[in-house]
Every structure is written in C-alpha cells, then in structure tokens.
Amino acid sequence: MSPAATSDAGAQDAKAGELRYLFTSESVGEGHPDKICDQISDAILDAHLKQDPEAKVACETTTKTGMILICGEITSKAHVDYQKVVRETVKWIGYDDSSKGFDYKTLNLMVTLEEQSPDIAQGVHLDADRMGDNVGAGDQGLMFGYATDETEECMPLTVVLAHQLNKKISDLRRDGTLWWARPDSKTQITCEVAEENGAVVPIRVHTIVVSVQHSEKVSLEALREDIRNKVINTTIPKKYLDKDTVIHINPCGNFVIGGPMGDAGLTGRKIIVDSYGGWGAHGGGAFSGKDYTKVDRSGAYAARWVAKSLVKAGLCRRCLVQVSYAIGLPEPLSITVMDYGTGVKSVKELTEIVKANFDLRPGRIVKDLKLKNPIFQETASYGHFGRNIFTWEQPKTLKY
C-alpha cells in the first residue's frame, strides 16, 4: 500500500464513530527571513521594556540582501541603540559572514520609527478612565486560543515535532556537529490522526520534510544522511515512525542561497507557525514587535492560557477559545468557548467558568501574565505556545 493511500485505508479501518485523516504543520528556523524580522522586532520591544516597562511599541522589520529596515510607532522613555540591538540579534542567529549570504557586520540598517498616534494614545491609555486595569485595547480584533490533550504541552503533535526538528538543527549547527549548516531552515510534519469523540489522537507520522541552508562544501548525500541520522532519528519518537513514513530532505536539491538573499523577510508573516500549525483558528493579527496593549498579542496569549487551563483541569480534552475587542474599550466584546464535544460540562457552563476565573481586560492580562517583562525575543522562534518558560503556559487552578 502506498503511503498516500494510508489515510483512506485508515478511514475504512477506523472504529465506528472514529474519523481518521492527515494533517500537516510547518515550522521555520531562526535564519528564515521572516523569522529574522520577528526576532528583531521583539529584540527592539525587549530593549525598550528593559528601560521603560510602560513603553508603547509597534515595531515592524523587513529584510532583503544586505539590508534591514525597521519601521513603526514607538513611544518610550528608553534610549535604545538600534544599531547594536539589530546587529547583535543577527549575529546570534548566525549570519556572521558574507559567505552565508548575510553578515551582521556589514548589513545596512535603516530606521524609520515615529511616535504612537496621539489619537490612539488618548483613547487607549492616557484618559483618566483608561489607566491601570482599565487600559483600553489598542485596536479592534479577534483572537483565538487552542489546546489539545494529545501532547503533554497541550499542543498539536504536528507543530510540536516540526518545531523540535528546527530546534535540533539549530543546536547541532551551533555545537559544530552540523558544520555545514546555515541558519535558514524549514520543516514540515504530516501526521495521520484519529478523532475520538472530538479529541485528536495521533496515530503515526506520515511525511517529514526538512530543508536546510548549507555550505557549498557538503554533498547532498552527506547532508541527507546527517539530517536523517542526527536530527530526524533523534527527534521523532520511534512509535510514530514506520516503514511507510515518507522523508524528504532538501527535496529541491542545493540550498546554498538562503536567508534574506534568497527571499525577502517581513515581521508577522509566520502567524500559523507562531501559533497552532493550522489547528484551531487564528484571528489574523501577528504577535512580534507589539507591547501588551496590542490585543493581537496579549489577547491571543490570554486565550491560550484559558484554553490550556480548561484542558489541564480535565474539563475538556480539546478546546478553542475566542475573544474580541474594540479599540479603546477595556472589556472584551465577546468570549466564546468551543469544546469539540469533549467537555464534561456544557459549553455554557465552560463559558461561565472562564468568566468567573479570568479577567480578560488588557490591563489585567498584563499583570497576570507579566507582559511588561522583556521576555519577547524568546517567543519569536519555535512558537509562542507550548513552552513552559512562558507565563501563559502555566495553567490556572480553576474554581467552579
């Protein structure tokens, strides 16, 4: 039986009431041009928060061959050396020599930053009734949080494995094991999963795709052997691999030209990589470069906190939470909980539990999740969710 036919066969063999299908998620490495931009935007946010926790930051970054542009609106008491912050970030990522197609020492940095619009500032945080817990949302919008009990992290297995592959490649590049590796990389995982009464249960890894930027001094054969033996076989749990698992390593062939030389990069273009790998839902707003008043970020973090808390409490096995806001207003306009039929209580009861246990005003979210701390550059690689180093990944003990 061909691997492509596995899902169809699985659907036929599935138990009554069980649905089987294939689902794919991807991840990108630190040196991917869009991820470079995310990391720079968040490095700039952190630099301001270190000096001024009340800084209002909306920083976008774009990059192409030999060039980085930072633009946006920042109101802050901090004095930030943008040249130093940007170059140190690019150096950490690993673009430290022109032979790699990008070099922190020689790149051209352009800065076009302005202060936050006074109209927005007045309506969001300067009015007397828009301070403290009642800070208004920085914009309108809708955000989602998702959680599933298929992994310990309460994240989809597809995106967890995709991130782990990229992280392994980065670790082995930095310690010299993959001497030939360059910072740009992409991974993709397709899993066959079953739905059991709405809950997702991973069955097997169907397909793995890995593409890694590399030195011209390594052969494709050696590269593929290294990735298979030192990355895939040490990262993907053996229980998910079988003789029909398909593996593609650098399927396009040579990948010497990567990073900003290969493609332009822009902050916020990897929002699905940053969140749930296509599972659940996404409101469309990016995270990086934004302070807590931008509910695209803080609202999404809070919604994940809510969803994970519900799953970890055993109230449901799988959960999607939506919140929405209007610019200048502190209270969310709506809070919706969906349990995919996995809840031990009704959706109405789950929603009441959320409202009784969580204050989802931005002015409270920032305190509960400590979002004035300079922790955001760490979020900009390998996903904003699923890592316990972040406050929104610590489930709240619910009272009900």
DRENLO-148431 format. One record per residue (C-alpha): z, y, x; residue number from 1; residue in three letters. Coordinates in nm, 4 decimals, decimal comma. Each point is the difference from the previous one (the first is absolute). Layout:
REM DRENLO-148431
{{Z; Y; X}; NUM; 'ALA'}
...
END
This chain:
REM DRENLO-148431
{{0,0000; 0,0000; 0,0000}; 1; 'MET'}
{{-0,0910; 0,3404; 0,1380}; 2; 'SER'}
{{0,2828; 0,2567; 0,0425}; 3; 'PRO'}
{{-0,1801; 0,2342; -0,2401}; 4; 'ALA'}
{{0,0357; -0,2596; -0,2728}; 5; 'ALA'}
{{0,3739; -0,0432; 0,0496}; 6; 'THR'}
{{0,0991; 0,2603; -0,2576}; 7; 'SER'}
{{-0,2167; -0,1506; -0,2710}; 8; 'ASP'}
{{0,1316; -0,3476; 0,0720}; 9; 'ALA'}
{{0,3549; 0,1331; 0,0113}; 10; 'GLY'}
{{-0,0479; 0,1611; -0,3389}; 11; 'ALA'}
{{-0,1141; -0,3356; -0,1413}; 12; 'GLN'}
{{0,2872; -0,1907; 0,1637}; 13; 'ASP'}
{{0,2665; 0,2516; -0,0927}; 14; 'ALA'}
{{0,2804; -0,0965; -0,2311}; 15; 'LYS'}
{{-0,0258; 0,1057; -0,3610}; 16; 'ALA'}
{{0,0864; 0,3674; -0,0307}; 17; 'GLY'}
{{-0,0518; 0,0591; 0,3747}; 18; 'GLU'}
{{-0,2762; 0,2282; 0,1229}; 19; 'LEU'}
{{-0,1410; -0,0306; 0,3539}; 20; 'ARG'}
{{-0,2182; 0,2526; 0,1768}; 21; 'TYR'}
{{-0,0825; 0,1588; 0,3351}; 22; 'LEU'}
{{0,1400; 0,3390; 0,1002}; 23; 'PHE'}
{{-0,0712; 0,2029; 0,3157}; 24; 'THR'}
{{0,1956; 0,2724; 0,1830}; 25; 'SER'}
{{-0,0774; 0,1809; 0,3257}; 26; 'GLU'}
{{0,1868; 0,1867; 0,2705}; 27; 'SER'}
{{-0,1092; 0,2300; 0,2819}; 28; 'VAL'}
{{0,1536; 0,0472; 0,3442}; 29; 'GLY'}
{{0,1517; 0,3095; 0,1584}; 30; 'GLU'}
{{-0,3264; 0,0953; 0,1691}; 31; 'GLY'}
{{-0,2120; -0,0031; -0,3132}; 32; 'HIS'}
{{-0,1241; 0,3609; -0,0393}; 33; 'PRO'}
{{0,1547; 0,0457; -0,3456}; 34; 'ASP'}
{{0,3313; -0,1403; 0,1250}; 35; 'LYS'}
{{-0,0075; 0,2312; 0,3018}; 36; 'ILE'}
{{-0,0153; 0,2876; -0,2481}; 37; 'CYS'}
{{0,2834; -0,1381; -0,2141}; 38; 'ASP'}
{{0,2220; -0,0366; 0,3064}; 39; 'GLN'}
{{-0,0747; 0,3512; 0,1236}; 40; 'ILE'}
{{0,0675; 0,1542; -0,3422}; 41; 'SER'}
{{0,3349; -0,1796; -0,0186}; 42; 'ASP'}
{{0,0855; 0,0816; 0,3626}; 43; 'ALA'}
{{-0,0452; 0,3670; -0,0874}; 44; 'ILE'}
{{0,2144; -0,0402; -0,3132}; 45; 'LEU'}
{{0,2735; -0,1643; 0,2091}; 46; 'ASP'}
{{-0,0197; 0,2742; 0,2634}; 47; 'ALA'}
{{0,0706; 0,2615; -0,2681}; 48; 'HIS'}
{{0,2768; -0,1994; -0,1685}; 49; 'LEU'}
{{0,1805; -0,0468; 0,3325}; 50; 'LYS'}
{{0,0434; 0,3775; 0,0241}; 51; 'GLN'}
{{-0,0078; 0,0987; -0,3670}; 52; 'ASP'}
{{0,0873; -0,2649; -0,2610}; 53; 'PRO'}
{{-0,1093; 0,2444; -0,2725}; 54; 'GLU'}
{{-0,3544; 0,0308; 0,1382}; 55; 'ALA'}
{{-0,2790; -0,0194; -0,2558}; 56; 'LYS'}
{{-0,2880; -0,1888; 0,1577}; 57; 'VAL'}
{{-0,3462; -0,1016; -0,1198}; 58; 'ALA'}
{{-0,1887; -0,0914; 0,3166}; 59; 'CYS'}
{{-0,3445; -0,1593; 0,0103}; 60; 'GLU'}
{{-0,1719; -0,1323; 0,3111}; 61; 'THR'}
{{-0,3600; -0,0864; 0,0738}; 62; 'THR'}
{{-0,1507; -0,1452; 0,3158}; 63; 'THR'}
{{-0,3348; -0,0780; 0,1568}; 64; 'LYS'}
{{-0,1213; -0,0561; 0,3555}; 65; 'THR'}
{{0,2227; 0,2006; 0,2380}; 66; 'GLY'}
{{0,1372; 0,2178; -0,2803}; 67; 'MET'}
{{0,2992; 0,0312; -0,2324}; 68; 'ILE'}
{{0,0406; 0,2621; -0,2725}; 69; 'LEU'}
{{0,3317; 0,0582; -0,1766}; 70; 'ILE'}
{{0,0010; 0,2152; -0,3111}; 71; 'CYS'}
{{0,2117; 0,0632; -0,3072}; 72; 'GLY'}
{{0,2978; 0,2012; -0,1136}; 73; 'GLU'}
{{0,3373; 0,0084; 0,1759}; 74; 'ILE'}
{{0,2976; 0,2285; -0,0653}; 75; 'THR'}
{{0,2701; -0,0672; 0,2570}; 76; 'SER'}
{{0,2525; 0,1609; 0,2304}; 77; 'LYS'}
{{-0,0923; -0,2490; 0,2716}; 78; 'ALA'}
{{-0,1979; 0,0874; 0,3088}; 79; 'HIS'}
{{-0,2255; -0,2990; 0,0598}; 80; 'VAL'}
{{-0,2200; -0,0553; 0,3029}; 81; 'ASP'}
{{-0,2972; -0,1547; -0,1785}; 82; 'TYR'}
{{-0,1834; -0,0719; 0,3242}; 83; 'GLN'}
{{0,2921; -0,2081; 0,1234}; 84; 'LYS'}
{{0,0611; -0,1824; -0,3294}; 85; 'VAL'}
{{-0,3642; -0,0943; -0,0513}; 86; 'VAL'}
{{-0,0675; -0,1056; 0,3583}; 87; 'ARG'}
{{0,3190; -0,2077; 0,0245}; 88; 'GLU'}
{{-0,0904; -0,1767; -0,3245}; 89; 'THR'}
{{-0,3493; -0,0866; 0,1207}; 90; 'VAL'}
{{0,1451; -0,1152; 0,3326}; 91; 'LYS'}
{{0,2474; -0,2317; -0,1773}; 92; 'TRP'}
{{-0,2814; -0,1451; -0,2094}; 93; 'ILE'}
{{-0,1731; -0,0935; 0,3243}; 94; 'GLY'}
{{-0,2985; 0,2299; 0,0367}; 95; 'TYR'}
{{0,0770; 0,1079; 0,3540}; 96; 'ASP'}
{{-0,3318; -0,0293; 0,1809}; 97; 'ASP'}
{{-0,3582; 0,1069; -0,0684}; 98; 'SER'}
{{-0,1122; -0,3595; 0,0565}; 99; 'SER'}
{{0,1647; -0,0789; -0,3358}; 100; 'LYS'}
{{-0,2060; 0,2688; -0,1739}; 101; 'GLY'}
{{0,2907; 0,2403; -0,0553}; 102; 'PHE'}
{{0,2534; 0,1581; 0,2367}; 103; 'ASP'}
{{0,3156; 0,1938; -0,0878}; 104; 'TYR'}
{{-0,0364; 0,2032; 0,3207}; 105; 'LYS'}
{{-0,3459; 0,1394; -0,0715}; 106; 'THR'}
{{-0,0300; 0,0139; -0,3801}; 107; 'LEU'}
{{-0,0688; 0,3364; -0,1628}; 108; 'ASN'}
{{0,2693; 0,0972; -0,2524}; 109; 'LEU'}
{{-0,0694; 0,2566; -0,2720}; 110; 'MET'}
{{0,2860; 0,1338; -0,2140}; 111; 'VAL'}
{{-0,0661; 0,1698; -0,3342}; 112; 'THR'}
{{0,3391; 0,0053; -0,1716}; 113; 'LEU'}
{{0,1157; 0,2579; -0,2543}; 114; 'GLU'}
{{0,3217; 0,0540; -0,1955}; 115; 'GLU'}
{{0,0592; -0,1631; -0,3364}; 116; 'GLN'}
{{-0,1408; 0,1933; -0,2965}; 117; 'SER'}
{{0,2691; 0,2424; -0,1251}; 118; 'PRO'}
{{-0,0906; -0,0942; -0,3584}; 119; 'ASP'}
{{0,0792; -0,3664; 0,0671}; 120; 'ILE'}
{{0,3137; 0,0871; 0,1994}; 121; 'ALA'}
{{0,1346; 0,2177; -0,2831}; 122; 'GLN'}
{{-0,0578; -0,2626; -0,2663}; 123; 'GLY'}
{{0,1227; -0,2967; 0,2026}; 124; 'VAL'}
{{0,3039; 0,1030; 0,2050}; 125; 'HIS'}
{{0,0622; 0,3767; 0,0193}; 126; 'LEU'}
{{0,1056; 0,0755; -0,3586}; 127; 'ASP'}
{{0,3759; -0,0168; -0,0570}; 128; 'ALA'}
{{-0,0454; -0,2819; -0,2509}; 129; 'ASP'}
{{-0,2254; -0,1923; 0,2390}; 130; 'ARG'}
{{0,2541; -0,0703; 0,2729}; 131; 'MET'}
{{0,2166; -0,2940; 0,1013}; 132; 'GLY'}
{{-0,0402; -0,2952; -0,2340}; 133; 'ASP'}
{{-0,2402; 0,2012; -0,2155}; 134; 'ASN'}
{{-0,2721; 0,0588; 0,2586}; 135; 'VAL'}
{{-0,3278; -0,0168; -0,1860}; 136; 'GLY'}
{{-0,2750; -0,2491; 0,0731}; 137; 'ALA'}
{{-0,2489; 0,1437; 0,2480}; 138; 'GLY'}
{{-0,2946; -0,1061; -0,2140}; 139; 'ASP'}
{{-0,0919; -0,1964; -0,3069}; 140; 'GLN'}
{{-0,0861; -0,3649; 0,0432}; 141; 'GLY'}
{{0,0756; -0,3649; -0,0674}; 142; 'LEU'}
{{0,1528; -0,2491; 0,2420}; 143; 'MET'}
{{0,0582; -0,3742; -0,0031}; 144; 'PHE'}
{{0,2513; -0,2348; 0,1559}; 145; 'GLY'}
{{-0,0604; -0,3761; 0,0174}; 146; 'TYR'}
{{0,2108; -0,3001; 0,0964}; 147; 'ALA'}
{{-0,0507; -0,3764; -0,0119}; 148; 'THR'}
{{0,2281; -0,2880; 0,0929}; 149; 'ASP'}
{{-0,2744; -0,1883; 0,1862}; 150; 'GLU'}
{{0,1433; 0,1151; 0,3383}; 151; 'THR'}
{{0,3450; 0,0943; 0,1274}; 152; 'GLU'}
{{-0,1241; 0,3591; 0,0331}; 153; 'GLU'}
{{-0,0994; -0,0008; -0,3692}; 154; 'CYS'}
{{-0,3524; 0,0828; 0,1129}; 155; 'MET'}
{{-0,3315; -0,1793; -0,0591}; 156; 'PRO'}
{{-0,0584; -0,2688; 0,2624}; 157; 'LEU'}
{{-0,3585; 0,1168; 0,0551}; 158; 'THR'}
{{0,1008; 0,3444; 0,1255}; 159; 'VAL'}
{{0,3085; -0,1281; 0,1873}; 160; 'VAL'}
{{-0,2141; -0,2383; 0,2085}; 161; 'LEU'}
{{-0,2735; 0,2598; 0,0558}; 162; 'ALA'}
{{0,2585; 0,2467; 0,1389}; 163; 'HIS'}
{{0,1637; -0,2698; 0,2129}; 164; 'GLN'}
{{-0,3315; -0,0860; 0,1653}; 165; 'LEU'}
{{-0,0625; 0,3628; 0,0951}; 166; 'ASN'}
{{0,3559; 0,0410; 0,1274}; 167; 'LYS'}
{{-0,0342; -0,3141; 0,2133}; 168; 'LYS'}
{{-0,3253; 0,1264; 0,1492}; 169; 'ILE'}
{{0,1677; 0,3314; 0,0844}; 170; 'SER'}
{{0,3031; -0,1688; 0,1574}; 171; 'ASP'}
{{-0,2159; -0,2271; 0,2154}; 172; 'LEU'}
{{-0,2224; 0,2930; 0,0990}; 173; 'ARG'}
{{0,3028; 0,1987; 0,1131}; 174; 'ARG'}
{{0,1595; -0,2820; 0,1997}; 175; 'ASP'}
{{-0,3284; -0,0788; 0,1752}; 176; 'GLY'}
{{-0,0594; -0,3438; -0,1522}; 177; 'THR'}
{{-0,3163; 0,1254; -0,1695}; 178; 'LEU'}
{{-0,1045; 0,2025; 0,3039}; 179; 'TRP'}
{{-0,3415; 0,0622; -0,1489}; 180; 'TRP'}
{{0,1180; 0,1375; -0,3358}; 181; 'ALA'}
{{-0,0458; 0,3625; -0,1035}; 182; 'ARG'}
{{0,2027; 0,1788; -0,2703}; 183; 'PRO'}
{{-0,2478; -0,0271; -0,2899}; 184; 'ASP'}
{{0,0312; -0,3136; -0,2116}; 185; 'SER'}
{{-0,0397; -0,1273; -0,3563}; 186; 'LYS'}
{{0,1235; -0,3132; -0,1720}; 187; 'THR'}
{{-0,0588; -0,1538; -0,3405}; 188; 'GLN'}
{{0,1658; -0,2879; -0,1825}; 189; 'ILE'}
{{-0,1294; -0,1873; -0,3047}; 190; 'THR'}
{{0,2537; -0,2271; -0,1680}; 191; 'CYS'}
{{-0,0338; -0,2491; -0,2777}; 192; 'GLU'}
{{0,2861; 0,0705; -0,2376}; 193; 'VAL'}
{{0,1317; -0,1423; -0,3240}; 194; 'ALA'}
{{0,1541; 0,1958; -0,2837}; 195; 'GLU'}
{{0,2937; -0,1785; -0,1584}; 196; 'GLU'}
{{0,1001; 0,1786; -0,3188}; 197; 'ASN'}
{{-0,0991; 0,3308; 0,1581}; 198; 'GLY'}
{{0,1580; -0,0547; 0,3437}; 199; 'ALA'}
{{-0,2248; -0,0345; 0,3060}; 200; 'VAL'}
{{0,0372; -0,3125; 0,2148}; 201; 'VAL'}
{{-0,2108; -0,0167; 0,3200}; 202; 'PRO'}
{{-0,1683; -0,3373; 0,0526}; 203; 'ILE'}
{{-0,2017; 0,0335; 0,3205}; 204; 'ARG'}
{{-0,1821; 0,2422; 0,2264}; 205; 'VAL'}
{{-0,3668; -0,0244; -0,0905}; 206; 'HIS'}
{{-0,1577; 0,2419; 0,2511}; 207; 'THR'}
{{0,1143; 0,2025; 0,3019}; 208; 'ILE'}
{{-0,2014; 0,2866; 0,1487}; 209; 'VAL'}
{{0,0974; 0,1725; 0,3260}; 210; 'VAL'}
{{-0,1982; 0,2693; 0,1807}; 211; 'SER'}
{{0,1367; 0,1452; 0,3246}; 212; 'VAL'}
{{-0,1392; 0,2738; 0,2193}; 213; 'GLN'}
{{-0,0336; -0,1362; 0,3524}; 214; 'HIS'}
{{-0,0933; 0,0647; 0,3597}; 215; 'SER'}
{{-0,3570; -0,0769; 0,0979}; 216; 'GLU'}
{{0,1444; -0,2297; 0,2689}; 217; 'LYS'}
{{0,1069; -0,2752; -0,2429}; 218; 'VAL'}
{{-0,2379; -0,2538; -0,1514}; 219; 'SER'}
{{-0,0057; -0,0517; -0,3747}; 220; 'LEU'}
{{0,0833; -0,3651; 0,0560}; 221; 'GLU'}
{{0,3162; 0,0852; 0,1955}; 222; 'ALA'}
{{0,0969; 0,2707; -0,2492}; 223; 'LEU'}
{{-0,0351; -0,2355; -0,2950}; 224; 'ARG'}
{{0,2024; -0,2703; 0,1739}; 225; 'GLU'}
{{0,2786; 0,2492; 0,0789}; 226; 'ASP'}
{{0,0159; 0,1322; -0,3567}; 227; 'ILE'}
{{-0,0021; -0,3480; -0,1510}; 228; 'ARG'}
{{0,2637; -0,1496; 0,2323}; 229; 'ASN'}
{{0,2222; 0,2977; 0,0823}; 230; 'LYS'}
{{-0,0177; 0,1985; -0,3237}; 231; 'VAL'}
{{-0,1051; -0,2057; -0,3028}; 232; 'ILE'}
{{0,1693; -0,3287; 0,0935}; 233; 'ASN'}
{{0,3261; 0,1769; 0,0903}; 234; 'THR'}
{{0,0063; 0,2293; -0,3052}; 235; 'THR'}
{{-0,1309; -0,1849; -0,3059}; 236; 'ILE'}
{{0,2502; -0,2648; -0,1203}; 237; 'PRO'}
{{-0,1536; -0,3438; 0,0451}; 238; 'LYS'}
{{0,0786; -0,0951; -0,3593}; 239; 'LYS'}
{{-0,2674; 0,2447; -0,1170}; 240; 'TYR'}
{{-0,2741; -0,1257; 0,2348}; 241; 'LEU'}
{{-0,2174; -0,3048; -0,0581}; 242; 'ASP'}
{{-0,3305; -0,1452; 0,1160}; 243; 'LYS'}
{{-0,1898; 0,2154; -0,2516}; 244; 'ASP'}
{{0,1472; 0,3336; 0,1114}; 245; 'THR'}
{{-0,2877; 0,2215; 0,1152}; 246; 'VAL'}
{{0,0570; 0,2206; 0,3065}; 247; 'ILE'}
{{-0,2278; 0,2876; 0,1040}; 248; 'HIS'}
{{0,0834; 0,1718; 0,3317}; 249; 'ILE'}
{{-0,2091; 0,3047; 0,0884}; 250; 'ASN'}
{{-0,2733; -0,1236; -0,2359}; 251; 'PRO'}
{{-0,2184; 0,2998; 0,0854}; 252; 'CYS'}
{{0,0010; -0,0962; 0,3698}; 253; 'GLY'}
{{0,0802; 0,2681; 0,2565}; 254; 'ASN'}
{{0,2569; 0,2635; -0,0984}; 255; 'PHE'}
{{0,0187; 0,2081; 0,3193}; 256; 'VAL'}
{{-0,0560; 0,3338; -0,1740}; 257; 'ILE'}
{{0,2969; 0,0605; -0,2292}; 258; 'GLY'}
{{0,2543; 0,2574; -0,1046}; 259; 'GLY'}
{{-0,1263; 0,3533; -0,0708}; 260; 'PRO'}
{{-0,3141; -0,0624; 0,2050}; 261; 'MET'}
{{-0,1031; -0,2759; -0,2381}; 262; 'GLY'}
{{0,1021; 0,1675; -0,3278}; 263; 'ASP'}
{{0,1466; 0,3273; -0,1197}; 264; 'ALA'}
{{0,3632; -0,0152; -0,1134}; 265; 'GLY'}
{{0,1905; 0,1819; -0,2709}; 266; 'LEU'}
{{0,3598; 0,0023; -0,1248}; 267; 'THR'}
{{0,0555; -0,1906; -0,3226}; 268; 'GLY'}
{{-0,3055; -0,2238; -0,0027}; 269; 'ARG'}
{{0,1969; -0,3248; 0,0267}; 270; 'LYS'}
{{0,2214; 0,0313; -0,3079}; 271; 'ILE'}
{{-0,0463; -0,3640; -0,1013}; 272; 'ILE'}
{{0,0851; -0,1214; 0,3512}; 273; 'VAL'}
{{0,3032; 0,2305; -0,0157}; 274; 'ASP'}
{{0,1223; -0,1446; -0,3286}; 275; 'SER'}
{{-0,0565; -0,3443; -0,1540}; 276; 'TYR'}
{{-0,3387; -0,1139; 0,1252}; 277; 'GLY'}
{{-0,1671; 0,0328; -0,3396}; 278; 'GLY'}
{{0,2790; -0,1638; -0,2005}; 279; 'TRP'}
{{0,1881; 0,1938; -0,2653}; 280; 'GLY'}
{{-0,1548; 0,3441; -0,0332}; 281; 'ALA'}
{{-0,0362; 0,3292; 0,1857}; 282; 'HIS'}
{{0,0146; 0,3536; -0,1367}; 283; 'GLY'}
{{-0,2505; 0,1302; 0,2555}; 284; 'GLY'}
{{0,2205; 0,2318; 0,2050}; 285; 'GLY'}
{{0,0400; -0,0573; 0,3724}; 286; 'ALA'}
{{0,3353; -0,0025; 0,1814}; 287; 'PHE'}
{{-0,0296; 0,1220; 0,3587}; 288; 'SER'}
{{0,0630; 0,3596; 0,1014}; 289; 'GLY'}
{{0,1961; 0,0859; -0,3148}; 290; 'LYS'}
{{0,3649; 0,1005; -0,0424}; 291; 'ASP'}
{{0,2147; -0,1322; -0,2861}; 292; 'TYR'}
{{-0,0993; 0,2691; -0,2532}; 293; 'THR'}
{{-0,3442; -0,1601; -0,0040}; 294; 'LYS'}
{{0,0637; -0,2681; -0,2611}; 295; 'VAL'}
{{-0,3110; -0,1891; 0,1109}; 296; 'ASP'}
{{0,2329; -0,1222; 0,2730}; 297; 'ARG'}
{{0,3577; 0,0250; -0,1261}; 298; 'SER'}
{{-0,0889; -0,1196; -0,3502}; 299; 'GLY'}
{{-0,1838; -0,3026; 0,1383}; 300; 'ALA'}
{{0,2916; -0,0838; 0,2294}; 301; 'TYR'}
{{0,2445; 0,0298; -0,2893}; 302; 'ALA'}
{{-0,2185; -0,2152; -0,2259}; 303; 'ALA'}
{{-0,0085; -0,2721; 0,2672}; 304; 'ARG'}
{{0,3803; 0,0264; 0,0308}; 305; 'TRP'}
{{0,0316; -0,0513; -0,3755}; 306; 'VAL'}
{{-0,2447; -0,2910; -0,0136}; 307; 'ALA'}
{{0,1568; -0,1823; 0,2954}; 308; 'LYS'}
{{0,3490; 0,0534; -0,1392}; 309; 'SER'}
{{-0,1021; -0,1608; -0,3295}; 310; 'LEU'}
{{-0,1554; -0,3019; 0,1722}; 311; 'VAL'}
{{0,2876; -0,0480; 0,2458}; 312; 'LYS'}
{{0,2451; 0,0206; -0,2926}; 313; 'ALA'}
{{-0,1787; -0,2964; -0,1589}; 314; 'GLY'}
{{-0,0956; 0,2046; -0,3064}; 315; 'LEU'}
{{-0,3677; -0,0844; 0,0528}; 316; 'CYS'}
{{-0,2122; -0,1837; 0,2548}; 317; 'ARG'}
{{-0,2753; 0,2578; 0,0130}; 318; 'ARG'}
{{0,0123; 0,3655; -0,0945}; 319; 'CYS'}
{{-0,2146; 0,3135; -0,0187}; 320; 'LEU'}
{{0,1662; 0,3381; -0,0539}; 321; 'VAL'}
{{-0,1891; 0,3198; -0,0817}; 322; 'GLN'}
{{0,1423; 0,3518; 0,0143}; 323; 'VAL'}
{{-0,1768; 0,3302; -0,0653}; 324; 'SER'}
{{0,0794; 0,3659; 0,0655}; 325; 'TYR'}
{{-0,1179; 0,3547; -0,0744}; 326; 'ALA'}
{{-0,0034; 0,2721; 0,2640}; 327; 'ILE'}
{{0,3187; 0,2066; 0,0018}; 328; 'GLY'}
{{0,1928; -0,2333; -0,2324}; 329; 'LEU'}
{{0,2808; -0,2133; 0,1447}; 330; 'PRO'}
{{0,0206; -0,2782; -0,2595}; 331; 'GLU'}
{{-0,2672; -0,2703; -0,0059}; 332; 'PRO'}
{{-0,2225; 0,0218; -0,3062}; 333; 'LEU'}
{{-0,0071; -0,3760; -0,0429}; 334; 'SER'}
{{0,1574; -0,3164; 0,1374}; 335; 'ILE'}
{{-0,1711; -0,3294; -0,0797}; 336; 'THR'}
{{0,1010; -0,3517; 0,1024}; 337; 'VAL'}
{{-0,2370; -0,2980; -0,0202}; 338; 'MET'}
{{0,1314; -0,3484; 0,0778}; 339; 'ASP'}
{{-0,3160; -0,2131; -0,0419}; 340; 'TYR'}
{{0,1961; -0,2191; -0,2389}; 341; 'GLY'}
{{0,2479; -0,1053; 0,2723}; 342; 'THR'}
{{0,3048; 0,1929; -0,1216}; 343; 'GLY'}
{{0,3243; -0,1493; -0,1225}; 344; 'VAL'}
{{0,0404; 0,3076; -0,2209}; 345; 'LYS'}
{{-0,2486; 0,1905; -0,2122}; 346; 'SER'}
{{-0,2106; 0,2778; 0,1540}; 347; 'VAL'}
{{0,1937; 0,2482; -0,2133}; 348; 'LYS'}
{{0,3289; -0,1295; 0,1412}; 349; 'GLU'}
{{-0,1352; 0,0090; 0,3571}; 350; 'LEU'}
{{-0,1110; 0,3602; -0,0506}; 351; 'THR'}
{{0,3442; 0,0969; -0,1290}; 352; 'GLU'}
{{0,1600; -0,1674; 0,3033}; 353; 'ILE'}
{{-0,2261; 0,2069; 0,2275}; 354; 'VAL'}
{{0,0852; 0,3241; -0,1782}; 355; 'LYS'}
{{0,3719; -0,0778; 0,0183}; 356; 'ALA'}
{{-0,0032; -0,0871; 0,3724}; 357; 'ASN'}
{{-0,2559; 0,2341; 0,1584}; 358; 'PHE'}
{{-0,0318; 0,3790; 0,0000}; 359; 'ASP'}
{{-0,3695; 0,0540; 0,0712}; 360; 'LEU'}
{{0,0025; 0,3760; 0,0464}; 361; 'ARG'}
{{-0,1419; 0,0902; 0,3456}; 362; 'PRO'}
{{0,3243; 0,1859; 0,0777}; 363; 'GLY'}
{{0,1955; -0,3233; -0,0498}; 364; 'ARG'}
{{-0,2576; -0,2311; 0,1570}; 365; 'ILE'}
{{0,0183; 0,1981; 0,3251}; 366; 'VAL'}
{{0,3786; -0,0514; 0,0147}; 367; 'LYS'}
{{0,0073; -0,3637; -0,1055}; 368; 'ASP'}
{{-0,2810; -0,0995; 0,2384}; 369; 'LEU'}
{{0,0884; 0,2505; 0,2771}; 370; 'LYS'}
{{-0,3506; 0,1441; 0,0082}; 371; 'LEU'}
{{0,0946; 0,3047; 0,2077}; 372; 'LYS'}
{{0,0464; -0,2272; 0,3013}; 373; 'ASN'}
{{-0,2882; -0,0098; 0,2515}; 374; 'PRO'}
{{-0,0953; -0,3641; -0,0607}; 375; 'ILE'}
{{-0,3559; 0,0328; -0,1226}; 376; 'PHE'}
{{-0,2144; -0,0740; 0,3065}; 377; 'GLN'}
{{0,1384; -0,3541; -0,0131}; 378; 'GLU'}
{{-0,1357; -0,0399; -0,3537}; 379; 'THR'}
{{-0,3561; 0,0884; 0,0979}; 380; 'ALA'}
{{-0,0869; -0,3419; 0,1506}; 381; 'SER'}
{{0,0283; -0,3465; -0,1568}; 382; 'TYR'}
{{0,0808; 0,1197; -0,3497}; 383; 'GLY'}
{{0,2565; 0,2266; -0,1633}; 384; 'HIS'}
{{0,1571; -0,2893; -0,1889}; 385; 'PHE'}
{{0,1483; -0,3358; 0,0919}; 386; 'GLY'}
{{0,1968; 0,0986; 0,3120}; 387; 'ARG'}
{{0,3778; 0,0166; -0,0307}; 388; 'ASN'}
{{0,0317; 0,2890; 0,2455}; 389; 'ILE'}
{{-0,0785; 0,2354; -0,2894}; 390; 'PHE'}
{{0,2547; 0,1143; -0,2608}; 391; 'THR'}
{{-0,2281; -0,0693; -0,2963}; 392; 'TRP'}
{{-0,0119; -0,3650; 0,1097}; 393; 'GLU'}
{{0,3762; -0,0395; -0,0524}; 394; 'GLN'}
{{0,0446; -0,1300; -0,3566}; 395; 'PRO'}
{{0,2505; 0,1881; -0,2123}; 396; 'LYS'}
{{0,2791; -0,1975; -0,1678}; 397; 'THR'}
{{-0,0755; 0,0487; -0,3661}; 398; 'LEU'}
{{0,2532; 0,0465; -0,2766}; 399; 'LYS'}
{{-0,0989; -0,1328; -0,3407}; 400; 'TYR'}
END
